[in-house]
Amino acid sequence: MNRLTDLKFLFTAVAILEFFYFAAAMLPPSLIPLATGWNLSPDGHWIAKLIGLSLGTMGYMAWIFRKKPHLGVAKGLAFYQMASATMDWVMWLVMKDEGIFNNSLAETTVIAAIVSHYFFGILLIVAIKKVKTDG
């Protein structure tokens, strides 16, 4: 458990996770449905590219600070992980009648996203509390 709540490990893991999201978002529009199951409109592809750049930047920041994790950056990463997972399931429920995540690949990828984001978010929160307690 100590390894899983080590900020150095978590920053590295988050950097890798967000790099994969960046890479998926940067795929050509014709490949996104094949890789994720998402059928995006042209506006959706544009938004995916913008969000992908943001996720790539966040991953890069986590990578930069992986050897000397900054508590403020850790709090930001934890917030994003928890908020992202929550937004995924809320949007799934709110927009289910509009066909969001309407195929097995899309359902699988969003479930994996929800689980991985909550997992890392909770571990980051535990690690932050551990750092504060240890002084």
N, CA, C and O atoms as CSV, one atom per row, in Angstrom:
chain,resi,resn,atom,element,x,y,z
A,1,MET,N,N,0.825,-1.197,0.000
A,1,MET,CA,C,0.000,0.000,0.000
A,1,MET,C,C,0.866,1.258,0.000
A,1,MET,O,O,0.479,2.283,-0.561
A,2,ASN,N,N,2.052,1.176,0.638
A,2,ASN,CA,C,2.924,2.349,0.674
A,2,ASN,C,C,3.310,2.808,-0.725
A,2,ASN,O,O,3.359,4.008,-0.995
A,3,ARG,N,N,3.580,1.870,-1.605
A,3,ARG,CA,C,3.951,2.220,-2.986
A,3,ARG,C,C,2.793,2.920,-3.687
A,3,ARG,O,O,3.000,3.906,-4.395
A,4,LEU,N,N,1.580,2.418,-3.494
A,4,LEU,CA,C,0.412,3.000,-4.144
A,4,LEU,C,C,0.068,4.393,-3.631
A,4,LEU,O,O,-0.618,5.154,-4.314
A,5,THR,N,N,0.534,4.726,-2.450
A,5,THR,CA,C,0.259,6.055,-1.898
A,5,THR,C,C,1.511,6.929,-1.868
A,5,THR,O,O,1.580,7.905,-1.121
A,6,ASP,N,N,2.487,6.572,-2.678
A,6,ASP,CA,C,3.693,7.382,-2.826
A,6,ASP,C,C,3.455,8.378,-3.959
A,6,ASP,O,O,3.149,7.976,-5.082
A,7,LEU,N,N,3.593,9.671,-3.675
A,7,LEU,CA,C,3.306,10.688,-4.689
A,7,LEU,C,C,4.196,10.556,-5.921
A,7,LEU,O,O,3.754,10.849,-7.032
A,8,LYS,N,N,5.438,10.122,-5.743
A,8,LYS,CA,C,6.308,9.936,-6.904
A,8,LYS,C,C,5.718,8.890,-7.854
A,8,LYS,O,O,5.657,9.101,-9.065
A,9,PHE,N,N,5.291,7.780,-7.295
A,9,PHE,CA,C,4.664,6.724,-8.092
A,9,PHE,C,C,3.377,7.229,-8.731
A,9,PHE,O,O,3.140,6.998,-9.916
A,10,LEU,N,N,2.551,7.911,-7.962
A,10,LEU,CA,C,1.263,8.383,-8.473
A,10,LEU,C,C,1.421,9.429,-9.572
A,10,LEU,O,O,0.678,9.414,-10.553
A,11,PHE,N,N,2.385,10.336,-9.413
A,11,PHE,CA,C,2.614,11.331,-10.467
A,11,PHE,C,C,3.026,10.632,-11.770
A,11,PHE,O,O,2.575,11.010,-12.851
A,12,THR,N,N,3.876,9.623,-11.658
A,12,THR,CA,C,4.305,8.874,-12.841
A,12,THR,C,C,3.116,8.143,-13.463
A,12,THR,O,O,2.938,8.171,-14.681
A,13,ALA,N,N,2.312,7.498,-12.641
A,13,ALA,CA,C,1.151,6.751,-13.140
A,13,ALA,C,C,0.147,7.684,-13.813
A,13,ALA,O,O,-0.380,7.362,-14.878
A,14,VAL,N,N,-0.118,8.829,-13.203
A,14,VAL,CA,C,-1.055,9.794,-13.792
A,14,VAL,C,C,-0.498,10.332,-15.103
A,14,VAL,O,O,-1.246,10.511,-16.065
A,15,ALA,N,N,0.793,10.590,-15.153
A,15,ALA,CA,C,1.405,11.072,-16.397
A,15,ALA,C,C,1.207,10.067,-17.519
A,15,ALA,O,O,0.879,10.448,-18.642
A,16,ILE,N,N,1.401,8.805,-17.231
A,16,ILE,CA,C,1.231,7.757,-18.243
A,16,ILE,C,C,-0.237,7.638,-18.654
A,16,ILE,O,O,-0.543,7.559,-19.843
A,17,LEU,N,N,-1.138,7.624,-17.680
A,17,LEU,CA,C,-2.576,7.539,-17.965
A,17,LEU,C,C,-3.029,8.684,-18.863
A,17,LEU,O,O,-3.717,8.465,-19.860
A,18,GLU,N,N,-2.640,9.903,-18.506
A,18,GLU,CA,C,-3.083,11.061,-19.281
A,18,GLU,C,C,-2.427,11.102,-20.658
A,18,GLU,O,O,-3.007,11.643,-21.600
A,19,PHE,N,N,-1.227,10.538,-20.789
A,19,PHE,CA,C,-0.613,10.456,-22.110
A,19,PHE,C,C,-1.456,9.578,-23.029
A,19,PHE,O,O,-1.622,9.897,-24.206
A,20,PHE,N,N,-1.992,8.473,-22.501
A,20,PHE,CA,C,-2.825,7.604,-23.332
A,20,PHE,C,C,-4.121,8.297,-23.752
A,20,PHE,O,O,-4.591,8.115,-24.876
A,21,TYR,N,N,-4.696,9.093,-22.846
A,21,TYR,CA,C,-5.887,9.871,-23.222
A,21,TYR,C,C,-5.527,10.905,-24.289
A,21,TYR,O,O,-6.283,11.108,-25.239
A,22,PHE,N,N,-4.389,11.549,-24.134
A,22,PHE,CA,C,-3.911,12.508,-25.131
A,22,PHE,C,C,-3.764,11.821,-26.482
A,22,PHE,O,O,-4.241,12.325,-27.499
A,23,ALA,N,N,-3.103,10.667,-26.487
A,23,ALA,CA,C,-2.873,9.942,-27.741
A,23,ALA,C,C,-4.201,9.540,-28.396
A,23,ALA,O,O,-4.349,9.644,-29.614
A,24,ALA,N,N,-5.158,9.086,-27.597
A,24,ALA,CA,C,-6.461,8.696,-28.151
A,24,ALA,C,C,-7.180,9.902,-28.755
A,24,ALA,O,O,-7.789,9.799,-29.820
A,25,ALA,N,N,-7.106,11.035,-28.075
A,25,ALA,CA,C,-7.788,12.240,-28.566
A,25,ALA,C,C,-7.140,12.788,-29.830
A,25,ALA,O,O,-7.807,13.438,-30.635
A,26,MET,N,N,-5.858,12.535,-30.011
A,26,MET,CA,C,-5.145,13.059,-31.175
A,26,MET,C,C,-5.253,12.153,-32.401
A,26,MET,O,O,-4.733,12.483,-33.467
A,27,LEU,N,N,-5.920,11.024,-32.251
A,27,LEU,CA,C,-6.111,10.146,-33.405
A,27,LEU,C,C,-6.896,10.879,-34.493
A,27,LEU,O,O,-7.686,11.774,-34.193
A,28,PRO,N,N,-6.681,10.504,-35.741
A,28,PRO,CA,C,-7.508,11.091,-36.797
A,28,PRO,C,C,-8.981,10.767,-36.534
A,28,PRO,O,O,-9.286,9.703,-35.995
A,29,PRO,N,N,-9.891,11.659,-36.901
A,29,PRO,CA,C,-11.318,11.435,-36.634
A,29,PRO,C,C,-11.842,10.073,-37.092
A,29,PRO,O,O,-12.723,9.510,-36.443
A,30,SER,N,N,-11.325,9.540,-38.179
A,30,SER,CA,C,-11.812,8.248,-38.667
A,30,SER,C,C,-11.415,7.086,-37.746
A,30,SER,O,O,-12.048,6.031,-37.781
A,31,LEU,N,N,-10.375,7.267,-36.923
A,31,LEU,CA,C,-9.910,6.184,-36.050
A,31,LEU,C,C,-10.501,6.248,-34.638
A,31,LEU,O,O,-10.483,5.245,-33.924
A,32,ILE,N,N,-11.016,7.392,-34.228
A,32,ILE,CA,C,-11.542,7.524,-32.858
A,32,ILE,C,C,-12.666,6.522,-32.583
A,32,ILE,O,O,-12.640,5.877,-31.535
A,33,PRO,N,N,-13.652,6.360,-33.472
A,33,PRO,CA,C,-14.688,5.356,-33.181
A,33,PRO,C,C,-14.131,3.938,-33.065
A,33,PRO,O,O,-14.627,3.143,-32.267
A,34,LEU,N,N,-13.112,3.618,-33.848
A,34,LEU,CA,C,-12.517,2.276,-33.785
A,34,LEU,C,C,-11.767,2.049,-32.480
A,34,LEU,O,O,-11.773,0.941,-31.943
A,35,ALA,N,N,-11.120,3.094,-31.968
A,35,ALA,CA,C,-10.306,2.968,-30.752
A,35,ALA,C,C,-11.118,3.116,-29.475
A,35,ALA,O,O,-10.812,2.477,-28.468
A,36,THR,N,N,-12.161,3.962,-29.506
A,36,THR,CA,C,-12.901,4.277,-28.282
A,36,THR,C,C,-14.359,3.848,-28.305
A,36,THR,O,O,-14.979,3.684,-27.254
A,37,GLY,N,N,-14.905,3.667,-29.498
A,37,GLY,CA,C,-16.324,3.365,-29.614
A,37,GLY,C,C,-17.187,4.610,-29.668
A,37,GLY,O,O,-18.405,4.516,-29.822
A,38,TRP,N,N,-16.578,5.763,-29.544
A,38,TRP,CA,C,-17.345,7.014,-29.527
A,38,TRP,C,C,-17.596,7.485,-30.949
A,38,TRP,O,O,-16.681,7.533,-31.771
A,39,ASN,N,N,-18.830,7.827,-31.225
A,39,ASN,CA,C,-19.206,8.387,-32.520
A,39,ASN,C,C,-19.412,9.884,-32.313
A,39,ASN,O,O,-20.457,10.319,-31.831
A,40,LEU,N,N,-18.412,10.652,-32.679
A,40,LEU,CA,C,-18.416,12.088,-32.418
A,40,LEU,C,C,-18.833,12.880,-33.652
A,40,LEU,O,O,-18.569,12.496,-34.791
A,41,SER,N,N,-19.490,13.993,-33.377
A,41,SER,CA,C,-19.796,14.937,-34.445
A,41,SER,C,C,-18.513,15.704,-34.771
A,41,SER,O,O,-17.528,15.583,-34.043
A,42,PRO,N,N,-18.507,16.492,-35.855
A,42,PRO,CA,C,-17.319,17.321,-36.109
A,42,PRO,C,C,-16.965,18.220,-34.918
A,42,PRO,O,O,-15.789,18.393,-34.599
A,43,ASP,N,N,-17.982,18.791,-34.264
A,43,ASP,CA,C,-17.713,19.593,-33.065
A,43,ASP,C,C,-17.116,18.733,-31.956
A,43,ASP,O,O,-16.234,19.181,-31.224
A,44,GLY,N,N,-17.601,17.495,-31.834
A,44,GLY,CA,C,-17.076,16.586,-30.826
A,44,GLY,C,C,-15.614,16.267,-31.054
A,44,GLY,O,O,-14.843,16.153,-30.101
A,45,HIS,N,N,-15.227,16.122,-32.317
A,45,HIS,CA,C,-13.817,15.870,-32.623
A,45,HIS,C,C,-12.960,17.080,-32.255
A,45,HIS,O,O,-11.855,16.934,-31.732
A,46,TRP,N,N,-13.474,18.255,-32.528
A,46,TRP,CA,C,-12.742,19.481,-32.186
A,46,TRP,C,C,-12.570,19.572,-30.670
A,46,TRP,O,O,-11.480,19.867,-30.180
A,47,ILE,N,N,-13.649,19.318,-29.932
A,47,ILE,CA,C,-13.581,19.375,-28.467
A,47,ILE,C,C,-12.651,18.285,-27.935
A,47,ILE,O,O,-11.900,18.519,-26.988
A,48,ALA,N,N,-12.696,17.099,-28.537
A,48,ALA,CA,C,-11.797,16.014,-28.114
A,48,ALA,C,C,-10.343,16.425,-28.284
A,48,ALA,O,O,-9.510,16.121,-27.430
A,49,LYS,N,N,-10.032,17.106,-29.368
A,49,LYS,CA,C,-8.647,17.560,-29.598
A,49,LYS,C,C,-8.243,18.589,-28.537
A,49,LYS,O,O,-7.132,18.530,-28.009
A,50,LEU,N,N,-9.137,19.525,-28.226
A,50,LEU,CA,C,-8.827,20.530,-27.193
A,50,LEU,C,C,-8.630,19.869,-25.827
A,50,LEU,O,O,-7.683,20.182,-25.105
A,51,ILE,N,N,-9.524,18.966,-25.489
A,51,ILE,CA,C,-9.402,18.274,-24.200
A,51,ILE,C,C,-8.156,17.391,-24.193
A,51,ILE,O,O,-7.462,17.292,-23.181
A,52,GLY,N,N,-7.880,16.755,-25.321
A,52,GLY,CA,C,-6.678,15.924,-25.421
A,52,GLY,C,C,-5.413,16.721,-25.164
A,52,GLY,O,O,-4.501,16.252,-24.484
A,53,LEU,N,N,-5.361,17.940,-25.716
A,53,LEU,CA,C,-4.196,18.796,-25.447
A,53,LEU,C,C,-4.100,19.141,-23.967
A,53,LEU,O,O,-3.010,19.157,-23.395
A,54,SER,N,N,-5.239,19.416,-23.353
A,54,SER,CA,C,-5.249,19.721,-21.912
A,54,SER,C,C,-4.768,18.520,-21.101
A,54,SER,O,O,-3.984,18.670,-20.165
A,55,LEU,N,N,-5.242,17.333,-21.466
A,55,LEU,CA,C,-4.823,16.125,-20.745
A,55,LEU,C,C,-3.348,15.842,-20.964
A,55,LEU,O,O,-2.651,15.411,-20.046
A,56,GLY,N,N,-2.872,16.085,-22.179
A,56,GLY,CA,C,-1.448,15.927,-22.445
A,56,GLY,C,C,-0.616,16.887,-21.614
A,56,GLY,O,O,0.442,16.523,-21.102
A,57,THR,N,N,-1.100,18.117,-21.482
A,57,THR,CA,C,-0.398,19.112,-20.659
A,57,THR,C,C,-0.403,18.695,-19.192
A,57,THR,O,O,0.611,18.818,-18.505
A,58,MET,N,N,-1.546,18.201,-18.712
A,58,MET,CA,C,-1.618,17.761,-17.319
A,58,MET,C,C,-0.673,16.586,-17.093
A,58,MET,O,O,0.026,16.534,-16.081
A,59,GLY,N,N,-0.651,15.653,-18.024
A,59,GLY,CA,C,0.269,14.528,-17.909
A,59,GLY,C,C,1.722,14.974,-17.912
A,59,GLY,O,O,2.550,14.439,-17.174
A,60,TYR,N,N,2.020,15.953,-18.744
A,60,TYR,CA,C,3.387,16.486,-18.801
A,60,TYR,C,C,3.764,17.147,-17.471
A,60,TYR,O,O,4.889,16.991,-16.998
A,61,MET,N,N,2.828,17.881,-16.871
A,61,MET,CA,C,3.101,18.512,-15.572
A,61,MET,C,C,3.346,17.434,-14.502
A,61,MET,O,O,4.250,17.564,-13.677
A,62,ALA,N,N,2.542,16.390,-14.528
A,62,ALA,CA,C,2.758,15.297,-13.574
A,62,ALA,C,C,4.131,14.660,-13.807
A,62,ALA,O,O,4.820,14.293,-12.856
A,63,TRP,N,N,4.517,14.535,-15.069
A,63,TRP,CA,C,5.819,13.948,-15.407
A,63,TRP,C,C,6.959,14.836,-14.907
A,63,TRP,O,O,7.940,14.344,-14.351
A,64,ILE,N,N,6.821,16.136,-15.107
A,64,ILE,CA,C,7.852,17.088,-14.668
A,64,ILE,C,C,8.071,16.997,-13.157
A,64,ILE,O,O,9.209,17.036,-12.688
A,65,PHE,N,N,6.982,16.875,-12.400
A,65,PHE,CA,C,7.062,16.883,-10.937
A,65,PHE,C,C,7.168,15.479,-10.328
A,65,PHE,O,O,7.098,15.339,-9.107
A,66,ARG,N,N,7.333,14.452,-11.140
A,66,ARG,CA,C,7.303,13.087,-10.619
A,66,ARG,C,C,8.426,12.791,-9.626
A,66,ARG,O,O,8.238,11.985,-8.715
A,67,LYS,N,N,9.576,13.419,-9.782
A,67,LYS,CA,C,10.701,13.132,-8.879
A,67,LYS,C,C,10.627,13.956,-7.587
A,67,LYS,O,O,11.120,13.527,-6.543
A,68,LYS,N,N,10.016,15.124,-7.664
A,68,LYS,CA,C,9.821,15.979,-6.477
A,68,LYS,C,C,8.381,16.494,-6.512
A,68,LYS,O,O,8.135,17.649,-6.858
A,69,PRO,N,N,7.430,15.621,-6.147
A,69,PRO,CA,C,6.017,16.002,-6.234
A,69,PRO,C,C,5.692,17.234,-5.389
A,69,PRO,O,O,6.104,17.346,-4.234
A,70,HIS,N,N,4.960,18.133,-5.985
A,70,HIS,CA,C,4.507,19.348,-5.310
A,70,HIS,C,C,3.097,19.094,-4.789
A,70,HIS,O,O,2.247,18.587,-5.520
A,71,LEU,N,N,2.846,19.442,-3.529
A,71,LEU,CA,C,1.558,19.165,-2.914
A,71,LEU,C,C,0.411,19.885,-3.634
A,71,LEU,O,O,-0.677,19.325,-3.772
A,72,GLY,N,N,0.643,21.102,-4.088
A,72,GLY,CA,C,-0.388,21.832,-4.821
A,72,GLY,C,C,-0.741,21.155,-6.136
A,72,GLY,O,O,-1.912,21.099,-6.513
A,73,VAL,N,N,0.257,20.646,-6.828
A,73,VAL,CA,C,0.017,19.922,-8.078
A,73,VAL,C,C,-0.731,18.626,-7.766
A,73,VAL,O,O,-1.639,18.243,-8.504
A,74,ALA,N,N,-0.359,17.957,-6.690
A,74,ALA,CA,C,-1.046,16.724,-6.297
A,74,ALA,C,C,-2.525,16.991,-6.024
A,74,ALA,O,O,-3.379,16.193,-6.409
A,75,LYS,N,N,-2.829,18.090,-5.372
A,75,LYS,CA,C,-4.229,18.440,-5.105
A,75,LYS,C,C,-4.980,18.695,-6.408
A,75,LYS,O,O,-6.127,18.274,-6.559
A,76,GLY,N,N,-4.345,19.374,-7.335
A,76,GLY,CA,C,-4.976,19.619,-8.638
A,76,GLY,C,C,-5.220,18.328,-9.394
A,76,GLY,O,O,-6.283,18.147,-9.987
A,77,LEU,N,N,-4.250,17.430,-9.379
A,77,LEU,CA,C,-4.414,16.144,-10.051
A,77,LEU,C,C,-5.523,15.317,-9.394
A,77,LEU,O,O,-6.316,14.678,-10.085
A,78,ALA,N,N,-5.575,15.331,-8.080
A,78,ALA,CA,C,-6.624,14.588,-7.362
A,78,ALA,C,C,-8.000,15.154,-7.701
A,78,ALA,O,O,-8.943,14.405,-7.956
A,79,PHE,N,N,-8.106,16.472,-7.701
A,79,PHE,CA,C,-9.385,17.099,-8.051
A,79,PHE,C,C,-9.820,16.680,-9.449
A,79,PHE,O,O,-10.969,16.290,-9.654
A,80,TYR,N,N,-8.911,16.760,-10.402
A,80,TYR,CA,C,-9.266,16.400,-11.779
A,80,TYR,C,C,-9.698,14.937,-11.868
A,80,TYR,O,O,-10.697,14.628,-12.517
A,81,GLN,N,N,-8.958,14.038,-11.224
A,81,GLN,CA,C,-9.290,12.615,-11.317
A,81,GLN,C,C,-10.698,12.355,-10.789
A,81,GLN,O,O,-11.476,11.639,-11.419
A,82,MET,N,N,-11.024,12.928,-9.648
A,82,MET,CA,C,-12.348,12.720,-9.052
A,82,MET,C,C,-13.439,13.392,-9.893
A,82,MET,O,O,-14.495,12.804,-10.126
A,83,ALA,N,N,-13.185,14.610,-10.340
A,83,ALA,CA,C,-14.181,15.344,-11.124
A,83,ALA,C,C,-14.418,14.678,-12.479
A,83,ALA,O,O,-15.556,14.606,-12.942
A,84,SER,N,N,-13.369,14.200,-13.106
A,84,SER,CA,C,-13.498,13.555,-14.403
A,84,SER,C,C,-14.331,12.278,-14.305
A,84,SER,O,O,-15.219,12.050,-15.126
A,85,ALA,N,N,-14.051,11.458,-13.316
A,85,ALA,CA,C,-14.813,10.220,-13.139
A,85,ALA,C,C,-16.283,10.529,-12.868
A,85,ALA,O,O,-17.176,9.881,-13.413
A,86,THR,N,N,-16.516,11.512,-12.034
A,86,THR,CA,C,-17.890,11.894,-11.710
A,86,THR,C,C,-18.615,12.423,-12.945
A,86,THR,O,O,-19.769,12.068,-13.187
A,87,MET,N,N,-17.949,13.263,-13.720
A,87,MET,CA,C,-18.566,13.810,-14.925
A,87,MET,C,C,-18.900,12.707,-15.918
A,87,MET,O,O,-19.946,12.759,-16.565
A,88,ASP,N,N,-18.034,11.712,-16.051
A,88,ASP,CA,C,-18.304,10.618,-16.983
A,88,ASP,C,C,-19.598,9.889,-16.639
A,88,ASP,O,O,-20.436,9.674,-17.514
A,89,TRP,N,N,-19.769,9.508,-15.377
A,89,TRP,CA,C,-20.986,8.746,-15.062
A,89,TRP,C,C,-22.219,9.628,-15.034
A,89,TRP,O,O,-23.309,9.172,-15.381
A,90,VAL,N,N,-22.071,10.895,-14.625
A,90,VAL,CA,C,-23.225,11.799,-14.650
A,90,VAL,C,C,-23.699,12.011,-16.096
A,90,VAL,O,O,-24.895,11.930,-16.379
A,91,MET,N,N,-22.755,12.281,-17.005
A,91,MET,CA,C,-23.127,12.489,-18.406
A,91,MET,C,C,-23.723,11.215,-19.005
A,91,MET,O,O,-24.636,11.286,-19.827
A,92,TRP,N,N,-23.223,10.078,-18.606
A,92,TRP,CA,C,-23.762,8.813,-19.094
A,92,TRP,C,C,-25.236,8.690,-18.686
A,92,TRP,O,O,-26.083,8.315,-19.497
A,93,LEU,N,N,-25.529,9.009,-17.427
A,93,LEU,CA,C,-26.909,8.927,-16.957
A,93,LEU,C,C,-27.799,9.994,-17.602
A,93,LEU,O,O,-28.912,9.694,-18.035
A,94,VAL,N,N,-27.320,11.219,-17.667
A,94,VAL,CA,C,-28.116,12.333,-18.191
A,94,VAL,C,C,-28.378,12.175,-19.691
A,94,VAL,O,O,-29.458,12.515,-20.174
A,95,MET,N,N,-27.392,11.662,-20.422
A,95,MET,CA,C,-27.507,11.616,-21.874
A,95,MET,C,C,-27.729,10.208,-22.446
A,95,MET,O,O,-27.556,9.991,-23.645
A,96,LYS,N,N,-28.107,9.267,-21.600
A,96,LYS,CA,C,-28.245,7.889,-22.088
A,96,LYS,C,C,-29.308,7.772,-23.178
A,96,LYS,O,O,-29.175,6.932,-24.068
A,97,ASP,N,N,-30.354,8.588,-23.132
A,97,ASP,CA,C,-31.392,8.543,-24.162
A,97,ASP,C,C,-30.927,9.143,-25.487
A,97,ASP,O,O,-31.584,8.972,-26.513
A,98,GLU,N,N,-29.795,9.844,-25.464
A,98,GLU,CA,C,-29.244,10.426,-26.689
A,98,GLU,C,C,-28.166,9.531,-27.305
A,98,GLU,O,O,-27.502,9.917,-28.267
A,99,GLY,N,N,-28.003,8.349,-26.748
A,99,GLY,CA,C,-27.097,7.372,-27.331
A,99,GLY,C,C,-25.646,7.502,-26.907
A,99,GLY,O,O,-24.770,6.920,-27.546
A,100,ILE,N,N,-25.364,8.255,-25.840
A,100,ILE,CA,C,-23.974,8.378,-25.396
A,100,ILE,C,C,-23.502,7.002,-24.903
A,100,ILE,O,O,-24.222,6.310,-24.184
A,101,PHE,N,N,-22.315,6.630,-25.291
A,101,PHE,CA,C,-21.724,5.342,-24.925
A,101,PHE,C,C,-22.678,4.194,-25.290
A,101,PHE,O,O,-22.944,3.319,-24.466
A,102,ASN,N,N,-23.187,4.204,-26.525
A,102,ASN,CA,C,-24.243,3.273,-26.917
A,102,ASN,C,C,-23.745,1.985,-27.564
A,102,ASN,O,O,-24.526,1.280,-28.203
A,103,ASN,N,N,-22.477,1.667,-27.414
A,103,ASN,CA,C,-21.996,0.378,-27.909
A,103,ASN,C,C,-21.044,-0.218,-26.878
A,103,ASN,O,O,-20.593,0.473,-25.966
A,104,SER,N,N,-20.747,-1.486,-27.027
A,104,SER,CA,C,-19.974,-2.171,-25.984
A,104,SER,C,C,-18.562,-1.609,-25.831
A,104,SER,O,O,-18.050,-1.551,-24.713
A,105,LEU,N,N,-17.921,-1.197,-26.921
A,105,LEU,CA,C,-16.579,-0.626,-26.803
A,105,LEU,C,C,-16.627,0.701,-26.052
A,105,LEU,O,O,-15.791,0.949,-25.183
A,106,ALA,N,N,-17.588,1.551,-26.376
A,106,ALA,CA,C,-17.719,2.832,-25.680
A,106,ALA,C,C,-18.025,2.614,-24.197
A,106,ALA,O,O,-17.469,3.297,-23.337
A,107,GLU,N,N,-18.900,1.673,-23.904
A,107,GLU,CA,C,-19.221,1.373,-22.501
A,107,GLU,C,C,-17.989,0.870,-21.765
A,107,GLU,O,O,-17.741,1.270,-20.628
A,108,THR,N,N,-17.223,0.005,-22.398
A,108,THR,CA,C,-16.018,-0.539,-21.777
A,108,THR,C,C,-14.996,0.564,-21.511
A,108,THR,O,O,-14.409,0.624,-20.431
A,109,THR,N,N,-14.785,1.441,-22.504
A,109,THR,CA,C,-13.779,2.490,-22.309
A,109,THR,C,C,-14.208,3.495,-21.253
A,109,THR,O,O,-13.373,3.971,-20.483
A,110,VAL,N,N,-15.492,3.826,-21.202
A,110,VAL,CA,C,-15.919,4.799,-20.190
A,110,VAL,C,C,-15.916,4.170,-18.795
A,110,VAL,O,O,-15.593,4.847,-17.819
A,111,ILE,N,N,-16.263,2.916,-18.688
A,111,ILE,CA,C,-16.181,2.249,-17.379
A,111,ILE,C,C,-14.731,2.199,-16.916
A,111,ILE,O,O,-14.440,2.458,-15.749
A,112,ALA,N,N,-13.827,1.869,-17.823
A,112,ALA,CA,C,-12.398,1.854,-17.469
A,112,ALA,C,C,-11.935,3.252,-17.057
A,112,ALA,O,O,-11.149,3.392,-16.120
A,113,ALA,N,N,-12.412,4.277,-17.744
A,113,ALA,CA,C,-12.040,5.653,-17.389
A,113,ALA,C,C,-12.560,6.020,-16.006
A,113,ALA,O,O,-11.834,6.595,-15.195
A,114,ILE,N,N,-13.815,5.687,-15.740
A,114,ILE,CA,C,-14.408,6.005,-14.430
A,114,ILE,C,C,-13.627,5.306,-13.315
A,114,ILE,O,O,-13.249,5.936,-12.327
A,115,VAL,N,N,-13.391,4.027,-13.474
A,115,VAL,CA,C,-12.685,3.255,-12.442
A,115,VAL,C,C,-11.262,3.770,-12.259
A,115,VAL,O,O,-10.818,3.961,-11.127
A,116,SER,N,N,-10.541,3.997,-13.355
A,116,SER,CA,C,-9.145,4.426,-13.222
A,116,SER,C,C,-9.043,5.826,-12.618
A,116,SER,O,O,-8.157,6.086,-11.804
A,117,HIS,N,N,-9.944,6.729,-13.011
A,117,HIS,CA,C,-9.883,8.081,-12.445
A,117,HIS,C,C,-10.238,8.091,-10.961
A,117,HIS,O,O,-9.574,8.772,-10.179
A,118,TYR,N,N,-11.267,7.354,-10.558
A,118,TYR,CA,C,-11.572,7.289,-9.120
A,118,TYR,C,C,-10.426,6.618,-8.364
A,118,TYR,O,O,-10.054,7.064,-7.279
A,119,PHE,N,N,-9.871,5.561,-8.927
A,119,PHE,CA,C,-8.763,4.852,-8.287
A,119,PHE,C,C,-7.594,5.799,-8.018
A,119,PHE,O,O,-7.115,5.889,-6.887
A,120,PHE,N,N,-7.134,6.506,-9.057
A,120,PHE,CA,C,-6.001,7.415,-8.860
A,120,PHE,C,C,-6.378,8.626,-8.022
A,120,PHE,O,O,-5.553,9.127,-7.258
A,121,GLY,N,N,-7.609,9.104,-8.152
A,121,GLY,CA,C,-8.046,10.234,-7.330
A,121,GLY,C,C,-8.022,9.900,-5.848
A,121,GLY,O,O,-7.529,10.681,-5.033
A,122,ILE,N,N,-8.556,8.740,-5.507
A,122,ILE,CA,C,-8.567,8.318,-4.102
A,122,ILE,C,C,-7.144,8.099,-3.597
A,122,ILE,O,O,-6.803,8.530,-2.495
A,123,LEU,N,N,-6.315,7.432,-4.398
A,123,LEU,CA,C,-4.923,7.228,-3.977
A,123,LEU,C,C,-4.189,8.555,-3.796
A,123,LEU,O,O,-3.397,8.699,-2.865
A,124,LEU,N,N,-4.442,9.525,-4.674
A,124,LEU,CA,C,-3.806,10.842,-4.509
A,124,LEU,C,C,-4.274,11.518,-3.226
A,124,LEU,O,O,-3.469,12.125,-2.519
A,125,ILE,N,N,-5.552,11.422,-2.922
A,125,ILE,CA,C,-6.069,12.023,-1.680
A,125,ILE,C,C,-5.418,11.367,-0.468
A,125,ILE,O,O,-5.006,12.060,0.462
A,126,VAL,N,N,-5.320,10.045,-0.469
A,126,VAL,CA,C,-4.670,9.331,0.640
A,126,VAL,C,C,-3.210,9.755,0.748
A,126,VAL,O,O,-2.709,10.000,1.846
A,127,ALA,N,N,-2.528,9.841,-0.392
A,127,ALA,CA,C,-1.100,10.233,-0.387
A,127,ALA,C,C,-0.929,11.664,0.119
A,127,ALA,O,O,0.016,11.944,0.856
A,128,ILE,N,N,-1.814,12.560,-0.257
A,128,ILE,CA,C,-1.742,13.957,0.207
A,128,ILE,C,C,-1.914,13.996,1.715
A,128,ILE,O,O,-1.160,14.677,2.409
A,129,LYS,N,N,-2.900,13.271,2.228
A,129,LYS,CA,C,-3.123,13.220,3.681
A,129,LYS,C,C,-1.912,12.627,4.396
A,129,LYS,O,O,-1.531,13.082,5.475
A,130,LYS,N,N,-1.314,11.607,3.781
A,130,LYS,CA,C,-0.123,10.970,4.369
A,130,LYS,C,C,1.037,11.958,4.456
A,130,LYS,O,O,1.739,12.011,5.466
A,131,VAL,N,N,1.238,12.740,3.397
A,131,VAL,CA,C,2.313,13.734,3.385
A,131,VAL,C,C,2.048,14.794,4.452
A,131,VAL,O,O,2.969,15.202,5.160
A,132,LYS,N,N,0.804,15.240,4.573
A,132,LYS,CA,C,0.456,16.255,5.576
A,132,LYS,C,C,0.660,15.726,6.994
A,132,LYS,O,O,1.113,16.455,7.877
A,133,THR,N,N,0.321,14.448,7.208
A,133,THR,CA,C,0.471,13.837,8.528
A,133,THR,C,C,1.934,13.649,8.884
A,133,THR,O,O,2.341,13.897,10.019
A,134,ASP,N,N,2.729,13.207,7.905
A,134,ASP,CA,C,4.157,12.961,8.135
A,134,ASP,C,C,4.942,14.264,8.257
A,134,ASP,O,O,6.069,14.286,8.752
A,135,GLY,N,N,4.328,15.338,7.799
A,135,GLY,CA,C,4.955,16.659,7.914
A,135,GLY,C,C,5.906,16.907,6.860
A,135,GLY,O,O,6.517,17.975,6.818
